[in-house]
Amino acid sequence: MNKYSFSRNIQENKITQYCKKHIPVVIFHVGKQEYLKKCLEFNAKFNLVFLLGTADNKTFINIDNVIHIDVNKLNNSTDVKTFENSFINFSSNPRDAELICFLRIFYIHSFMKHFNIENVFHLDSDCVVLKKITDISFNKSVAYSYHESDKPHEMRACIHNSLLTFDICQKFIDLSFDIYVNKTKLHLLKPMIEHFFQNDLNGGVSDMALFYLLRNNVQNINEPFNGGVFMHNLNIGEGWQSKSQYELTEDLSGNYIMKITKKDGEYQIYDQVNKKYYNLYSIHFQGQAKKHLRNIKYFL
């Protein structure tokens, strides 16, 4: 064992020990956009952040409290390659964009297996959490956002901010193989596929459909708990009861975004349905709202 491998073993053991006592934040991203840098810097204020990335964003290793993990060096090549070769894009969106959303769970799973980690808090690279994950008391071991629906084409669950376990990642991978590789469960998506293709609609099947199918015994963090709530999308006022649940305001560009106020040290949003304020656990700068993430020091 050379000096480098010995030092690496020490570092890996420290990571494992840390994650036994704390829930780490995990962000998967390919690329080195400026908004990713801002996302990492902000999230690292409150939590240790693991960037599961590639060589092109390794420069972000210089951000305090951020650890870069090259996903290409994790031991997952067989499953990734098998799934990649079998993946059929049942969506109008680009194949690579849909595929990478599936593969990120393969990489997160491999990361957790390598470091013997049971729980992680996953964030999209345009999402920030506003406090320590350990200060948020979740009701269940797995938590993400979804809306119940009896319409097959509305099967969607979002993990842009989500509490994940090793077990739920394994279930997602198993279901992905059953649908796309051996096709024993492809029938679960057939109504959704037919709806989009027969009606010539944009969109279609994504990883969100699979997480919807796996929602049993999952805490729905669209719903407020302990006086706070996780944001769905900054651009709209959608909540668990209404698409206009939360109050909006106009930004400097003339676009409407969710109105965020600050009181007693907490960021808050106003629920127009129930006429009350909730503390905000996260902000999702989706789509055009990324401009606010790039200038987050002026936004908050």
TORKOL-4160 file (C-alpha; in steps of 0.2 Angstrom, whole numbers, padded with zeros to 4 digits, m for minus):
300
<pt num="1" X="0000" Y="0000" Z="0000"/>
<pt num="2" X="0008" Y="0016" Z="m0005"/>
<pt num="3" X="0006" Y="0033" Z="0004"/>
<pt num="4" X="m0008" Y="0039" Z="m0007"/>
<pt num="5" X="m0019" Y="0024" Z="m0005"/>
<pt num="6" X="m0016" Y="0024" Z="0014"/>
<pt num="7" X="m0021" Y="0043" Z="0015"/>
<pt num="8" X="m0036" Y="0039" Z="0004"/>
<pt num="9" X="m0042" Y="0025" Z="0016"/>
<pt num="10" X="m0041" Y="0037" Z="0031"/>
<pt num="11" X="m0051" Y="0049" Z="0022"/>
<pt num="12" X="m0064" Y="0036" Z="0017"/>
<pt num="13" X="m0065" Y="0030" Z="0034"/>
<pt num="14" X="m0068" Y="0047" Z="0041"/>
<pt num="15" X="m0082" Y="0050" Z="0028"/>
<pt num="16" X="m0090" Y="0034" Z="0034"/>
<pt num="17" X="m0089" Y="0038" Z="0052"/>
<pt num="18" X="m0096" Y="0056" Z="0049"/>
<pt num="19" X="m0111" Y="0049" Z="0039"/>
<pt num="20" X="m0115" Y="0037" Z="0053"/>
<pt num="21" X="m0119" Y="0052" Z="0064"/>
<pt num="22" X="m0125" Y="0065" Z="0051"/>
<pt num="23" X="m0136" Y="0065" Z="0035"/>
<pt num="24" X="m0125" Y="0071" Z="0021"/>
<pt num="25" X="m0131" Y="0082" Z="0006"/>
<pt num="26" X="m0128" Y="0074" Z="m0010"/>
<pt num="27" X="m0129" Y="0083" Z="m0027"/>
<pt num="28" X="m0126" Y="0074" Z="m0044"/>
<pt num="29" X="m0121" Y="0085" Z="m0058"/>
<pt num="30" X="m0112" Y="0084" Z="m0075"/>
<pt num="31" X="m0105" Y="0100" Z="m0081"/>
<pt num="32" X="m0097" Y="0116" Z="m0072"/>
<pt num="33" X="m0111" Y="0129" Z="m0074"/>
<pt num="34" X="m0110" Y="0145" Z="m0063"/>
<pt num="35" X="m0126" Y="0141" Z="m0054"/>
<pt num="36" X="m0119" Y="0124" Z="m0048"/>
<pt num="37" X="m0105" Y="0134" Z="m0040"/>
<pt num="38" X="m0117" Y="0145" Z="m0031"/>
<pt num="39" X="m0128" Y="0130" Z="m0026"/>
<pt num="40" X="m0113" Y="0121" Z="m0018"/>
<pt num="41" X="m0107" Y="0137" Z="m0009"/>
<pt num="42" X="m0124" Y="0140" Z="m0001"/>
<pt num="43" X="m0128" Y="0122" Z="0003"/>
<pt num="44" X="m0111" Y="0120" Z="0011"/>
<pt num="45" X="m0115" Y="0134" Z="0024"/>
<pt num="46" X="m0126" Y="0122" Z="0033"/>
<pt num="47" X="m0121" Y="0104" Z="0028"/>
<pt num="48" X="m0107" Y="0094" Z="0022"/>
<pt num="49" X="m0110" Y="0092" Z="0003"/>
<pt num="50" X="m0104" Y="0078" Z="m0008"/>
<pt num="51" X="m0104" Y="0082" Z="m0026"/>
<pt num="52" X="m0106" Y="0067" Z="m0037"/>
<pt num="53" X="m0098" Y="0073" Z="m0053"/>
<pt num="54" X="m0085" Y="0071" Z="m0066"/>
<pt num="55" X="m0068" Y="0077" Z="m0070"/>
<pt num="56" X="m0075" Y="0093" Z="m0078"/>
<pt num="57" X="m0082" Y="0100" Z="m0061"/>
<pt num="58" X="m0068" Y="0094" Z="m0050"/>
<pt num="59" X="m0062" Y="0112" Z="m0048"/>
<pt num="60" X="m0077" Y="0114" Z="m0036"/>
<pt num="61" X="m0067" Y="0104" Z="m0023"/>
<pt num="62" X="m0059" Y="0120" Z="m0018"/>
<pt num="63" X="m0076" Y="0125" Z="m0010"/>
<pt num="64" X="m0076" Y="0123" Z="0009"/>
<pt num="65" X="m0087" Y="0109" Z="0016"/>
<pt num="66" X="m0089" Y="0101" Z="m0002"/>
<pt num="67" X="m0081" Y="0084" Z="m0006"/>
<pt num="68" X="m0080" Y="0079" Z="m0025"/>
<pt num="69" X="m0083" Y="0061" Z="m0029"/>
<pt num="70" X="m0079" Y="0056" Z="m0047"/>
<pt num="71" X="m0094" Y="0045" Z="m0052"/>
<pt num="72" X="m0084" Y="0036" Z="m0065"/>
<pt num="73" X="m0073" Y="0029" Z="m0052"/>
<pt num="74" X="m0087" Y="0021" Z="m0042"/>
<pt num="75" X="m0089" Y="0002" Z="m0045"/>
<pt num="76" X="m0106" Y="0003" Z="m0054"/>
<pt num="77" X="m0100" Y="0001" Z="m0073"/>
<pt num="78" X="m0109" Y="m0015" Z="m0076"/>
<pt num="79" X="m0127" Y="m0010" Z="m0070"/>
<pt num="80" X="m0125" Y="0007" Z="m0078"/>
<pt num="81" X="m0120" Y="0000" Z="m0095"/>
<pt num="82" X="m0133" Y="m0013" Z="m0095"/>
<pt num="83" X="m0147" Y="m0001" Z="m0091"/>
<pt num="84" X="m0140" Y="0012" Z="m0103"/>
<pt num="85" X="m0140" Y="0000" Z="m0117"/>
<pt num="86" X="m0158" Y="m0005" Z="m0113"/>
<pt num="87" X="m0166" Y="0012" Z="m0110"/>
<pt num="88" X="m0180" Y="0017" Z="m0121"/>
<pt num="89" X="m0185" Y="0035" Z="m0120"/>
<pt num="90" X="m0204" Y="0036" Z="m0119"/>
<pt num="91" X="m0203" Y="0055" Z="m0118"/>
<pt num="92" X="m0203" Y="0069" Z="m0130"/>
<pt num="93" X="m0188" Y="0076" Z="m0120"/>
<pt num="94" X="m0170" Y="0072" Z="m0126"/>
<pt num="95" X="m0165" Y="0054" Z="m0122"/>
<pt num="96" X="m0149" Y="0059" Z="m0114"/>
<pt num="97" X="m0158" Y="0071" Z="m0102"/>
<pt num="98" X="m0170" Y="0058" Z="m0097"/>
<pt num="99" X="m0157" Y="0044" Z="m0095"/>
<pt num="100" X="m0146" Y="0054" Z="m0084"/>
<pt num="101" X="m0160" Y="0057" Z="m0072"/>
<pt num="102" X="m0161" Y="0038" Z="m0070"/>
<pt num="103" X="m0143" Y="0035" Z="m0069"/>
<pt num="104" X="m0140" Y="0047" Z="m0055"/>
<pt num="105" X="m0149" Y="0035" Z="m0043"/>
<pt num="106" X="m0137" Y="0021" Z="m0049"/>
<pt num="107" X="m0122" Y="0033" Z="m0044"/>
<pt num="108" X="m0130" Y="0038" Z="m0028"/>
<pt num="109" X="m0133" Y="0020" Z="m0024"/>
<pt num="110" X="m0115" Y="0016" Z="m0028"/>
<pt num="111" X="m0109" Y="0030" Z="m0017"/>
<pt num="112" X="m0119" Y="0024" Z="m0002"/>
<pt num="113" X="m0113" Y="0007" Z="m0004"/>
<pt num="114" X="m0095" Y="0012" Z="m0006"/>
<pt num="115" X="m0095" Y="0022" Z="0010"/>
<pt num="116" X="m0108" Y="0011" Z="0019"/>
<pt num="117" X="m0120" Y="0025" Z="0021"/>
<pt num="118" X="m0139" Y="0022" Z="0025"/>
<pt num="119" X="m0147" Y="0039" Z="0022"/>
<pt num="120" X="m0143" Y="0054" Z="0011"/>
<pt num="121" X="m0152" Y="0070" Z="0007"/>
<pt num="122" X="m0152" Y="0072" Z="m0011"/>
<pt num="123" X="m0153" Y="0090" Z="m0020"/>
<pt num="124" X="m0155" Y="0094" Z="m0038"/>
<pt num="125" X="m0141" Y="0106" Z="m0043"/>
<pt num="126" X="m0153" Y="0120" Z="m0044"/>
<pt num="127" X="m0160" Y="0118" Z="m0026"/>
<pt num="128" X="m0154" Y="0124" Z="m0009"/>
<pt num="129" X="m0159" Y="0119" Z="0008"/>
<pt num="130" X="m0160" Y="0133" Z="0021"/>
<pt num="131" X="m0155" Y="0124" Z="0037"/>
<pt num="132" X="m0145" Y="0108" Z="0044"/>
<pt num="133" X="m0154" Y="0092" Z="0038"/>
<pt num="134" X="m0152" Y="0085" Z="0056"/>
<pt num="135" X="m0162" Y="0100" Z="0062"/>
<pt num="136" X="m0177" Y="0094" Z="0051"/>
<pt num="137" X="m0187" Y="0080" Z="0060"/>
<pt num="138" X="m0194" Y="0070" Z="0046"/>
<pt num="139" X="m0209" Y="0058" Z="0049"/>
<pt num="140" X="m0202" Y="0043" Z="0039"/>
<pt num="141" X="m0185" Y="0037" Z="0033"/>
<pt num="142" X="m0189" Y="0041" Z="0015"/>
<pt num="143" X="m0196" Y="0058" Z="0010"/>
<pt num="144" X="m0200" Y="0066" Z="m0007"/>
<pt num="145" X="m0214" Y="0076" Z="m0016"/>
<pt num="146" X="m0229" Y="0069" Z="m0025"/>
<pt num="147" X="m0247" Y="0072" Z="m0029"/>
<pt num="148" X="m0259" Y="0057" Z="m0028"/>
<pt num="149" X="m0269" Y="0055" Z="m0044"/>
<pt num="150" X="m0280" Y="0042" Z="m0052"/>
<pt num="151" X="m0274" Y="0047" Z="m0069"/>
<pt num="152" X="m0260" Y="0037" Z="m0076"/>
<pt num="153" X="m0252" Y="0051" Z="m0085"/>
<pt num="154" X="m0250" Y="0061" Z="m0069"/>
<pt num="155" X="m0239" Y="0048" Z="m0060"/>
<pt num="156" X="m0225" Y="0060" Z="m0055"/>
<pt num="157" X="m0215" Y="0061" Z="m0039"/>
<pt num="158" X="m0200" Y="0073" Z="m0037"/>
<pt num="159" X="m0184" Y="0070" Z="m0029"/>
<pt num="160" X="m0177" Y="0088" Z="m0031"/>
<pt num="161" X="m0176" Y="0088" Z="m0012"/>
<pt num="162" X="m0177" Y="0071" Z="m0005"/>
<pt num="163" X="m0172" Y="0060" Z="0010"/>
<pt num="164" X="m0166" Y="0044" Z="0002"/>
<pt num="165" X="m0161" Y="0027" Z="0009"/>
<pt num="166" X="m0150" Y="0014" Z="0002"/>
<pt num="167" X="m0165" Y="0003" Z="0001"/>
<pt num="168" X="m0176" Y="0015" Z="m0009"/>
<pt num="169" X="m0161" Y="0017" Z="m0021"/>
<pt num="170" X="m0160" Y="m0002" Z="m0023"/>
<pt num="171" X="m0179" Y="m0003" Z="m0026"/>
<pt num="172" X="m0178" Y="0011" Z="m0039"/>
<pt num="173" X="m0164" Y="0001" Z="m0048"/>
<pt num="174" X="m0173" Y="m0015" Z="m0047"/>
<pt num="175" X="m0189" Y="m0007" Z="m0054"/>
<pt num="176" X="m0179" Y="0001" Z="m0068"/>
<pt num="177" X="m0172" Y="m0016" Z="m0073"/>
<pt num="178" X="m0189" Y="m0024" Z="m0072"/>
<pt num="179" X="m0196" Y="m0010" Z="m0084"/>
<pt num="180" X="m0182" Y="m0007" Z="m0096"/>
<pt num="181" X="m0171" Y="m0022" Z="m0096"/>
<pt num="182" X="m0181" Y="m0038" Z="m0093"/>
<pt num="183" X="m0198" Y="m0029" Z="m0096"/>
<pt num="184" X="m0207" Y="m0039" Z="m0083"/>
<pt num="185" X="m0215" Y="m0023" Z="m0076"/>
<pt num="186" X="m0216" Y="m0013" Z="m0092"/>
<pt num="187" X="m0235" Y="m0014" Z="m0091"/>
<pt num="188" X="m0235" Y="m0003" Z="m0076"/>
<pt num="189" X="m0231" Y="0012" Z="m0088"/>
<pt num="190" X="m0241" Y="0006" Z="m0103"/>
<pt num="191" X="m0256" Y="0018" Z="m0099"/>
<pt num="192" X="m0245" Y="0033" Z="m0097"/>
<pt num="193" X="m0235" Y="0029" Z="m0113"/>
<pt num="194" X="m0251" Y="0027" Z="m0123"/>
<pt num="195" X="m0258" Y="0043" Z="m0116"/>
<pt num="196" X="m0244" Y="0054" Z="m0122"/>
<pt num="197" X="m0240" Y="0046" Z="m0138"/>
<pt num="198" X="m0259" Y="0043" Z="m0144"/>
<pt num="199" X="m0262" Y="0062" Z="m0139"/>
<pt num="200" X="m0246" Y="0068" Z="m0147"/>
<pt num="201" X="m0242" Y="0077" Z="m0130"/>
<pt num="202" X="m0225" Y="0084" Z="m0124"/>
<pt num="203" X="m0218" Y="0075" Z="m0110"/>
<pt num="204" X="m0219" Y="0057" Z="m0105"/>
<pt num="205" X="m0211" Y="0044" Z="m0094"/>
<pt num="206" X="m0197" Y="0050" Z="m0083"/>
<pt num="207" X="m0189" Y="0044" Z="m0067"/>
<pt num="208" X="m0203" Y="0053" Z="m0058"/>
<pt num="209" X="m0215" Y="0040" Z="m0064"/>
<pt num="210" X="m0205" Y="0026" Z="m0055"/>
<pt num="211" X="m0203" Y="0036" Z="m0039"/>
<pt num="212" X="m0222" Y="0038" Z="m0039"/>
<pt num="213" X="m0224" Y="0019" Z="m0040"/>
<pt num="214" X="m0212" Y="0018" Z="m0025"/>
<pt num="215" X="m0221" Y="0030" Z="m0015"/>
<pt num="216" X="m0229" Y="0018" Z="m0002"/>
<pt num="217" X="m0223" Y="0022" Z="0015"/>
<pt num="218" X="m0214" Y="0038" Z="0009"/>
<pt num="219" X="m0217" Y="0055" Z="0018"/>
<pt num="220" X="m0225" Y="0067" Z="0006"/>
<pt num="221" X="m0215" Y="0083" Z="0009"/>
<pt num="222" X="m0226" Y="0093" Z="m0003"/>
<pt num="223" X="m0236" Y="0094" Z="0014"/>
<pt num="224" X="m0230" Y="0105" Z="0028"/>
<pt num="225" X="m0224" Y="0097" Z="0044"/>
<pt num="226" X="m0217" Y="0104" Z="0060"/>
<pt num="227" X="m0222" Y="0122" Z="0054"/>
<pt num="228" X="m0212" Y="0121" Z="0038"/>
<pt num="229" X="m0212" Y="0115" Z="0020"/>
<pt num="230" X="m0201" Y="0111" Z="0006"/>
<pt num="231" X="m0203" Y="0121" Z="m0010"/>
<pt num="232" X="m0209" Y="0113" Z="m0026"/>
<pt num="233" X="m0204" Y="0126" Z="m0039"/>
<pt num="234" X="m0200" Y="0145" Z="m0036"/>
<pt num="235" X="m0209" Y="0149" Z="m0053"/>
<pt num="236" X="m0226" Y="0144" Z="m0047"/>
<pt num="237" X="m0237" Y="0144" Z="m0032"/>
<pt num="238" X="m0240" Y="0126" Z="m0032"/>
<pt num="239" X="m0243" Y="0117" Z="m0015"/>
<pt num="240" X="m0251" Y="0101" Z="m0009"/>
<pt num="241" X="m0269" Y="0107" Z="m0011"/>
<pt num="242" X="m0269" Y="0119" Z="m0025"/>
<pt num="243" X="m0258" Y="0125" Z="m0040"/>
<pt num="244" X="m0260" Y="0143" Z="m0033"/>
<pt num="245" X="m0257" Y="0138" Z="m0015"/>
<pt num="246" X="m0243" Y="0151" Z="m0011"/>
<pt num="247" X="m0242" Y="0169" Z="m0014"/>
<pt num="248" X="m0233" Y="0176" Z="m0029"/>
<pt num="249" X="m0223" Y="0192" Z="m0032"/>
<pt num="250" X="m0216" Y="0200" Z="m0047"/>
<pt num="251" X="m0197" Y="0200" Z="m0049"/>
<pt num="252" X="m0186" Y="0213" Z="m0057"/>
<pt num="253" X="m0188" Y="0205" Z="m0074"/>
<pt num="254" X="m0207" Y="0205" Z="m0073"/>
<pt num="255" X="m0208" Y="0186" Z="m0070"/>
<pt num="256" X="m0219" Y="0180" Z="m0056"/>
<pt num="257" X="m0210" Y="0169" Z="m0042"/>
<pt num="258" X="m0215" Y="0163" Z="m0025"/>
<pt num="259" X="m0215" Y="0178" Z="m0012"/>
<pt num="260" X="m0202" Y="0174" Z="0001"/>
<pt num="261" X="m0201" Y="0185" Z="0017"/>
<pt num="262" X="m0190" Y="0184" Z="0032"/>
<pt num="263" X="m0196" Y="0184" Z="0050"/>
<pt num="264" X="m0187" Y="0180" Z="0066"/>
<pt num="265" X="m0173" Y="0173" Z="0057"/>
<pt num="266" X="m0183" Y="0161" Z="0046"/>
<pt num="267" X="m0188" Y="0162" Z="0027"/>
<pt num="268" X="m0206" Y="0160" Z="0025"/>
<pt num="269" X="m0220" Y="0159" Z="0012"/>
<pt num="270" X="m0238" Y="0163" Z="0013"/>
<pt num="271" X="m0252" Y="0149" Z="0011"/>
<pt num="272" X="m0266" Y="0158" Z="0002"/>
<pt num="273" X="m0278" Y="0143" Z="0005"/>
<pt num="274" X="m0276" Y="0141" Z="0024"/>
<pt num="275" X="m0271" Y="0159" Z="0027"/>
<pt num="276" X="m0255" Y="0156" Z="0036"/>
<pt num="277" X="m0236" Y="0157" Z="0035"/>
<pt num="278" X="m0224" Y="0142" Z="0034"/>
<pt num="279" X="m0206" Y="0142" Z="0037"/>
<pt num="280" X="m0196" Y="0137" Z="0021"/>
<pt num="281" X="m0185" Y="0122" Z="0021"/>
<pt num="282" X="m0179" Y="0124" Z="0003"/>
<pt num="283" X="m0179" Y="0134" Z="m0012"/>
<pt num="284" X="m0180" Y="0126" Z="m0030"/>
<pt num="285" X="m0173" Y="0138" Z="m0043"/>
<pt num="286" X="m0180" Y="0128" Z="m0058"/>
<pt num="287" X="m0179" Y="0133" Z="m0076"/>
<pt num="288" X="m0178" Y="0152" Z="m0078"/>
<pt num="289" X="m0177" Y="0155" Z="m0059"/>
<pt num="290" X="m0159" Y="0149" Z="m0060"/>
<pt num="291" X="m0154" Y="0167" Z="m0063"/>
<pt num="292" X="m0159" Y="0170" Z="m0045"/>
<pt num="293" X="m0148" Y="0156" Z="m0039"/>
<pt num="294" X="m0133" Y="0164" Z="m0049"/>
<pt num="295" X="m0136" Y="0180" Z="m0039"/>
<pt num="296" X="m0142" Y="0172" Z="m0023"/>
<pt num="297" X="m0133" Y="0184" Z="m0011"/>
<pt num="298" X="m0144" Y="0198" Z="m0018"/>
<pt num="299" X="m0160" Y="0186" Z="m0019"/>
<pt num="300" X="m0160" Y="0181" Z="0000"/>
